[in-house]
Amino acid sequence: MPTIPPRVRVVLGAARRRARFAVLSLARPWLEPRRRRLNAEWRTAVLAAATPAAAPARSLLVLAPHPDDETIGCAATIAQRVAAGQRVDIVVVSDGGDSHRSERISPSELAELRREESVAAAGVLGVPAARVHFLGADADELRTGTDAIIDRLCPVLTDVDPQEVLLISAEEWPEEHRLVHHLGLAALRRVGFSGPVSAYPVWQWTDGPMRTAPFAPLPTQLRELRRARREPVAPGWWSVPVSDPDLKRQAFAAYRTQTTSYTGESSWVPFPDNWLAPFLDREVFRPVDPGSHAVRGDAAR
């Protein structure tokens, strides 16, 4: 079989990507309403099944993949724990420097801005700056340097010694979120943590039970749509009411690099208006077994 020259392979690859995007664009008017309806039905079912939170532990650690995930998924829970006199620590794994491409701000400058925003958002919720910990992983390290990140996370866990941990859901479609979930579990196992662990959704809550990105190839999305329709809501969800939505909005607004067109460049796309709305009624969590890579109830999949 003749060898295809590298330049031809590049051209063919680009053509395949354009064709895939064109097919997905044609299918979007049919697919998007079904995806949105499934997402809404799933969220309604989770909220109906969720039980009130049990008596909380005396100290809590929230593990976030990026600066802002802890606020989106857990702001009300954090604020209520602080108000009850409990100690709350936040650990942010990624530096977030690759969230936007800009000719005016470098990735390292953006990472520093997002660190400042994390401290400001935590302050709104009552968490002092000394209780916000940054592992500083960039995008490349997050994907390839798993052992190094676990090595940095374990001393924080040992020093903080929390009685309860909240970490990002393993059912998120962004790869970095899933990686942080499993890195967190690995670190908890290494330090011998035995307290309760629960997972909170971010993109899973906005995009529902489909585990594929909205821009994934059409056949992949169709398979996921069929699977998600058949699969019942998993058991064990618990929830915390958002008693002060304005406080959560204020904490989220501290992330100006994510909620505004920060540099004014057309490439700098912020969260859409009202994107936070689904998170302003209740925050939901699902128990996780630290000894397993799966959320409880998923072992049979």
Solvent accessible surface area in square Angstrom, and as a share of the most:
residue,aa,sasa,rsa
1,M,224,1.00
2,P,119,0.75
3,T,120,0.69
4,I,70,0.35
5,P,73,0.46
6,P,90,0.56
7,R,199,0.72
8,V,64,0.37
9,R,121,0.44
10,V,103,0.59
11,V,87,0.50
12,L,77,0.38
13,G,10,0.10
14,A,26,0.20
15,A,40,0.31
16,R,152,0.56
17,R,136,0.50
18,R,154,0.56
19,A,57,0.45
20,R,110,0.40
21,F,139,0.58
22,A,50,0.39
23,V,75,0.43
24,L,5,0.03
25,S,47,0.30
26,L,149,0.74
27,A,18,0.14
28,R,80,0.29
29,P,101,0.64
30,W,115,0.40
31,L,1,0.01
32,E,37,0.17
33,P,47,0.30
34,R,67,0.25
35,R,6,0.02
36,R,144,0.53
37,R,125,0.46
38,L,19,0.09
39,N,10,0.05
40,A,47,0.36
41,E,102,0.46
42,W,26,0.09
43,R,52,0.19
44,T,92,0.53
45,A,39,0.30
46,V,0,0.00
47,L,39,0.19
48,A,88,0.68
49,A,59,0.46
50,A,14,0.11
51,T,80,0.47
52,P,116,0.73
53,A,42,0.32
54,A,85,0.66
55,A,99,0.77
56,P,64,0.40
57,A,23,0.17
58,R,177,0.65
59,S,7,0.04
60,L,1,0.00
61,L,1,0.00
62,V,0,0.00
63,L,5,0.03
64,A,0,0.00
65,P,0,0.00
66,H,29,0.13
67,P,2,0.01
68,D,7,0.03
69,D,5,0.02
70,E,4,0.02
71,T,1,0.00
72,I,1,0.01
73,G,4,0.04
74,C,0,0.00
75,A,1,0.00
76,A,10,0.07
77,T,2,0.01
78,I,0,0.00
79,A,15,0.12
80,Q,63,0.28
81,R,18,0.07
82,V,41,0.24
83,A,92,0.71
84,A,71,0.55
85,G,71,0.68
86,Q,34,0.15
87,R,82,0.30
88,V,5,0.03
89,D,0,0.00
90,I,3,0.01
91,V,0,0.00
92,V,1,0.00
93,V,2,0.01
94,S,4,0.03
95,D,37,0.19
96,G,1,0.01
97,G,4,0.03
98,D,50,0.26
99,S,46,0.30
100,H,25,0.11
101,R,161,0.59
102,S,30,0.20
103,E,173,0.77
104,R,160,0.58
105,I,27,0.14
106,S,45,0.29
107,P,84,0.53
108,S,82,0.53
109,E,96,0.43
110,L,3,0.01
111,A,15,0.12
112,E,87,0.39
113,L,43,0.22
114,R,7,0.03
115,R,98,0.36
116,E,94,0.42
117,E,17,0.08
118,S,3,0.02
119,V,49,0.28
120,A,52,0.40
121,A,0,0.00
122,A,3,0.02
123,G,46,0.44
124,V,39,0.23
125,L,7,0.03
126,G,40,0.39
127,V,1,0.01
128,P,79,0.49
129,A,58,0.45
130,A,90,0.70
131,R,80,0.29
132,V,11,0.07
133,H,37,0.17
134,F,47,0.20
135,L,14,0.07
136,G,33,0.32
137,A,0,0.00
138,D,70,0.37
139,A,16,0.12
140,D,102,0.53
141,E,44,0.20
142,L,0,0.00
143,R,115,0.42
144,T,114,0.66
145,G,18,0.17
146,T,44,0.25
147,D,97,0.50
148,A,44,0.34
149,I,1,0.00
150,I,13,0.07
151,D,76,0.40
152,R,85,0.31
153,L,3,0.01
154,C,13,0.08
155,P,79,0.50
156,V,26,0.15
157,L,8,0.04
158,T,95,0.55
159,D,119,0.62
160,V,6,0.03
161,D,102,0.53
162,P,7,0.05
163,Q,66,0.30
164,E,12,0.06
165,V,2,0.01
166,L,0,0.00
167,L,0,0.00
168,I,0,0.00
169,S,6,0.04
170,A,15,0.12
171,E,22,0.10
172,E,0,0.00
173,W,47,0.16
174,P,21,0.13
175,E,90,0.40
176,E,19,0.09
177,H,4,0.02
178,R,84,0.30
179,L,43,0.21
180,V,0,0.00
181,H,0,0.00
182,H,57,0.26
183,L,11,0.05
184,G,1,0.01
185,L,0,0.00
186,A,25,0.19
187,A,0,0.00
188,L,3,0.02
189,R,89,0.32
190,R,133,0.48
191,V,55,0.32
192,G,57,0.55
193,F,36,0.15
194,S,112,0.72
195,G,23,0.22
196,P,80,0.50
197,V,5,0.03
198,S,7,0.04
199,A,3,0.03
200,Y,0,0.00
201,P,5,0.03
202,V,1,0.00
203,W,67,0.23
204,Q,12,0.05
205,W,6,0.02
206,T,22,0.13
207,D,21,0.11
208,G,1,0.01
209,P,19,0.12
210,M,2,0.01
211,R,70,0.25
212,T,19,0.11
213,A,15,0.12
214,P,38,0.24
215,F,144,0.60
216,A,14,0.11
217,P,49,0.31
218,L,27,0.13
219,P,77,0.49
220,T,40,0.23
221,Q,0,0.00
222,L,49,0.24
223,R,137,0.50
224,E,23,0.10
225,L,4,0.02
226,R,123,0.45
227,R,46,0.17
228,A,5,0.04
229,R,128,0.47
230,R,176,0.64
231,E,57,0.25
232,P,110,0.69
233,V,45,0.26
234,A,19,0.15
235,P,100,0.63
236,G,44,0.43
237,W,12,0.04
238,W,30,0.11
239,S,5,0.03
240,V,9,0.05
241,P,82,0.52
242,V,12,0.07
243,S,90,0.58
244,D,69,0.36
245,P,45,0.28
246,D,95,0.49
247,L,49,0.24
248,K,2,0.01
249,R,112,0.41
250,Q,106,0.47
251,A,0,0.00
252,F,16,0.07
253,A,56,0.43
254,A,22,0.17
255,Y,0,0.00
256,R,133,0.48
257,T,0,0.00
258,Q,12,0.05
259,T,38,0.22
260,T,52,0.30
261,S,59,0.38
262,Y,68,0.26
263,T,20,0.12
264,G,56,0.54
265,E,26,0.12
266,S,117,0.75
267,S,66,0.43
268,W,5,0.02
269,V,106,0.61
270,P,43,0.27
271,F,37,0.16
272,P,89,0.56
273,D,133,0.69
274,N,132,0.68
275,W,31,0.11
276,L,11,0.05
277,A,54,0.42
278,P,49,0.31
279,F,6,0.03
280,L,26,0.13
281,D,90,0.47
282,R,68,0.25
283,E,5,0.02
284,V,4,0.02
285,F,0,0.00
286,R,12,0.04
287,P,32,0.20
288,V,0,0.00
289,D,54,0.28
290,P,22,0.14
291,G,58,0.56
292,S,38,0.24
293,H,116,0.52
294,A,32,0.25
295,V,5,0.03
296,R,136,0.50
297,G,62,0.60
298,D,13,0.07
299,A,95,0.74
300,A,105,0.82
301,R,138,0.51
